[in-house]
Amino acid sequence: MKLNKIEKQYLDKAIIRGGLFLLDADSAIKFIGACQVHNIVILGVDAFLLFDNKTQPVMDYSIDFTSNNYSNSAFNRYNDSIILIEKRKDLYFEIITK
């Protein structure tokens, strides 16, 4: 797994599972802020429930900014990601970056 500079800074807060770099909601929000400061483009956010032996995707709280259905600016990606995460603080999130 190759980590970008922000992921390296958050490695101690992450849960690595099945090649996924997962953050709790509060850490994910801070991670997004760091991406914005460093002009790292967010391509999407994936949400997950974690169990002892299972990682379950939660598609209702995931977003793909590369789809044709999303046309907002890069700035709005940061805000939209945070709004999404704040709705479900009980989930874990993978922030996909460029």
C-alpha positions in Angstrom: 0.0 0.0 0.0 1.5 3.3 -1.1 0.5 6.2 1.1 0.4 9.9 0.2 1.9 12.5 2.6 -1.4 13.1 4.4 -2.1 9.4 4.9 1.4 9.0 6.4 0.5 11.8 8.9 -2.7 9.9 9.9 -1.2 6.4 9.9 -1.4 6.2 13.7 -5.1 7.0 13.6 -6.0 4.6 10.8 -7.2 1.1 10.7 -5.7 -0.8 7.8 -8.1 -3.6 6.8 -8.0 -5.5 3.5 -5.9 -2.8 1.9 -8.3 0.0 3.0 -7.0 3.0 4.9 -10.0 3.6 7.3 -10.5 6.6 9.7 -13.1 7.3 12.3 -15.4 10.2 11.5 -13.5 12.9 13.5 -10.1 11.8 12.0 -11.6 11.7 8.5 -12.9 15.3 8.8 -9.4 16.5 9.9 -7.9 14.4 7.1 -10.1 16.2 4.6 -9.1 19.6 6.0 -5.4 18.6 5.6 -6.1 17.5 2.0 -7.6 20.9 1.3 -4.7 22.8 2.8 -2.2 20.8 0.7 -4.4 20.9 -2.5 -4.9 17.1 -2.6 -7.9 16.3 -4.6 -10.6 14.1 -3.1 -12.0 11.6 -5.6 -14.5 10.0 -3.2 -15.5 8.9 0.2 -16.4 5.3 1.1 -18.2 4.4 4.4 -17.9 1.2 6.3 -19.2 -0.6 9.4 -16.5 -2.6 11.1 -17.1 -5.9 12.9 -14.6 -8.3 14.4 -14.2 -10.4 11.3 -16.0 -8.3 8.7 -15.8 -4.9 7.0 -19.2 -4.0 5.5 -19.6 -1.1 3.0 -22.3 1.4 3.6 -23.2 2.7 0.1 -25.7 5.3 1.4 -22.9 7.2 3.0 -20.4 6.9 0.2 -19.8 9.4 -2.7 -17.9 9.2 -6.0 -16.8 12.6 -7.1 -15.6 11.2 -10.4 -19.1 10.2 -11.6 -20.9 12.3 -14.2 -23.6 12.9 -11.6 -21.3 15.2 -9.5 -20.5 18.5 -11.1 -19.5 20.7 -8.2 -16.1 22.3 -7.9 -13.1 20.8 -6.1 -13.8 23.2 -3.2 -17.3 21.7 -2.7 -15.8 18.2 -2.6 -14.2 19.0 0.7 -17.4 20.5 2.1 -19.6 17.8 0.7 -17.3 15.1 2.2 -17.5 16.6 5.6 -21.3 17.0 5.5 -21.6 13.4 4.5 -19.3 12.2 7.3 -21.0 14.3 9.9 -24.3 12.4 9.2 -22.9 9.1 10.4 -20.2 9.5 13.0 -20.5 5.8 13.9 -19.0 4.7 10.6 -15.4 4.5 9.4 -14.3 6.2 6.2 -11.9 5.7 3.4 -11.0 9.0 1.7 -9.9 8.4 -1.9 -7.4 11.0 -3.1 -5.8 11.7 -6.4 
